[in-house]
Amino acid sequence: MAPDTGLSNRQHSGVKGNKVQITYGFTANAAGTKKLPPIIIGHACCPRAFKKKTGEQLGFYYQNNAKAWMTILIYQDWILALDDYFCRQNRHILLLQDNFSAHKLPDNLTNIKVKNFEPNLTAHVQPIDQGIIRCFKAHYHGLFIRRAVDRYDKGVSPGDIYSINQFKAMRLADEAWRNIDLTTVRNCWLKAGILPDKLIHPKPTPSTGPSIPVSSLLEPTPATAAPADSLEAIEKEVEVALNQLESRGALHNSSRMSLEFLLDPPGEHEVLTETADQDIFSAVMSAQAAQELMDINGGDNTDNTPDPEPCPTNLDILQASATIKKFIKEINEPYAHKLEVLLSSLTHNLRLKNTKALKDTLITKFFTPKA
């Protein structure tokens, strides 16, 4: 969503609209040490921006249907794959989830025990709702707006700076999810108030050696009580990015969207009820039509996202890496050293890839056959 109320409320001449909607599902453990890849559900089977690749090939758990919402089939495929993952690790977990009609368990789970929240208590006891989702949104909008600032600085017109295809939006969302640190997740679990007291405040037991109590993984300590990843700090970064847009003239103050509206827009909390037979029929027919279109055109054009920009060539990347290396050599900061190592690895792998792509020239190529 563009942070401009004028663009969100009405269609402007010269401004590209994009109404593609995607559903995200998040899962994280109480210690904050494990955040599963999000479940992503879109409309298109194979969006043009995927360039004929599947979501799995691009590194996403991506599914689709006509409504871009969770269905029993998608849920069961996901939880069975998760159960298999924990089975191979010989681990057993308790999964807490919303009491939603599509969350119908398959019969053959072995390593996952599932407990549903009570419908009237979900908003109060679901840890994801205690700040994790809002933190994700703040991270995403911060990345999205800073991207718009960069595009404006490169000369892109104000009507196009917010244009983004589905793949790039998913990449931003993936980065936003990874940016949520474990302290934020832990604090949201504590805020939900559903963890057993014996887990938060275990009784001391005799020990013959040093140990780390489980409570230390869950209780905020003075060192972590005000983490850098606090929601307040992240929301401030969004405001700073909005200020940068406004200072450049790409966003007028009168049409600047409030932070609350941006992070919690009306209509986003649509309650999904039982899926009607007509919805199922429409979803099946749309999926079949999308598959036929993909077979004909090599991609599903129903996503209505902008055409993907051409990728830079290997030469472009090598030249850009060389320029960045020259710049960071003068910076005596830890991040500069890490970036230099990563760039060196990137250029090495690119050159290696280029070398492997070369083909030996046959000696006959140097001679001209006699007439």
Buried (B, 14 or more C-beta within 10 A) or exposed (E): BBBBBBBBEEEEEEBBEBEBEBBBBBBBBBBBEEBBBBBBBBBBBBBBBBBEBEBEEBEBBBBBBBBBBBBBEBBBBBBBEBBBEBBEEEEEBEBBBBEBEBBEBEEEBEBBEEEBBEEEEBEBBBBBBBBBBBBBBBBBBBBBBBBBBEBBEEEBEBBBBBBBBBBBBBBBBBEBBEBBBBBBBBBBBBBBEBBEEEEBEEEEEEEEEEEEBBEEBBBEEEEBEEBEBBBEEBBBBBEEBBBBBBEBEBBEEEBBBEBEEBBEEEEEEEEBEEBEEEBEEBBEEBBEBBEEBBEEEEBBBBBBBBEBEEEEEBEEBBEEBEEBBEEBEEEEEEEBEEBBEEBEEBBEEBEEEEEEEEEEEEEEEEEEEEE
